[in-house]
């Protein structure tokens, strides 16, 4: 079994990373492989509902200038997903929301 953990915080070694690291340690104790992926500080596009991910049938977003497709590829081989994010005004930060919306739609996870 493999779990993908997404660090949605712009701070690579911040509190979200610490929390995800604790989850990864617990998973490891139970023999479960995990990987933490950092979104980073570069912009993440939002979905523009162009539908080209479905038209082309490649299960990836046609915009390949951010982390979305790279993380989608990792998600395709994972059995579970944990998303960690900073909380801004009662919700995950915008990069996490944009990533999840594009990733789930383009990869066919809906």
N, C-alpha and C positions, 0 to 999 in steps of 0.2 A: 504494500500500500504506500502511496505517496501523497503528501499534502503540500499544496502550494500556498505560501503565506505572502500576501502583498502588503508591503509597507507603503502606505499612502501619505506618509508624512514627508514634507520637504527636508526635514532634518534626518540625515542618514543614520545617526547614532542616538537619536532622541528617545523619548519615553515610549513612543509607538514601537520602535525597534526593540527596546528592552522587553516590552510586553510580548511581542511576537517571538523573541528569543526564548522566553520562558515557556511559551507554548511548544516551540521546537524542541526544547530540552525534554519536556514531558512526553512528547511524541516519540522521541528517540529512546527514552526509557522503556517504552512499550514496543520497540522494534519497528517503528513507523518512520520511514524516510520523509524528510521535509526540506524545503528550500524557501528562503526568504528572498523576495525580489523587491527592489526599491524602485518606486515610480520616478523619483528624482525631482529636480527643480525646473526642468524644461516644460513648456506648455504641452498639454494633452488636448488634442482637438475634441470637440463635441461631435456627435453624430449629426449629419445633415440630411439623413433619411433619403440618400440618393439611391439606395437599393443595389448598388453595383456589387456588393459582397454576395448577394444572392444571384444576380444576373450572371456573374462570372463563375459562380459555383466553387470558389476556392476557399470558402470559409475564412476569409480574412478581409479586413478593411482595405479599400483601394488607396486610402491615405496611409502611406508607410513612412511618415516622417516623425513619428513619436514611438512610444513604448508599447502601444496597443497590440500590434501583431506579434511582437516578440513575447509578450506575456500570454497572449492567446495560445501560442504554440506550446508554451509550458503548461498552460491549463489543460490542453488537450491530452496530455499524458498524466495528469494528476487525477487522483480519486476523490479529493476533497479540496476545498478552497476556504481560506481564512483571510479576511480583509481587515487590516488595521488602518485607522485613519485618525488624524487630528479631528477635533470637532469644532466647527466654526458656526456659531449661531444655531446650535442644536442639530446640525447635520454634518455628514462627512464633507471634507473639502471638495471643491469643484473638480480637481483633477481626478479624484477617486470616482466621483459620480460619472464624469465623462468617460473614463476608462471602462467602468463596468457596463455602462449602456452600450458603448460601441463593441466591447468585447463579447458581451452576451448575444447581441443581435448578429454581428458578423460571423461569429463562430457557431451560430445556430443553437445557442443555449437559451431558450425562452419557452 
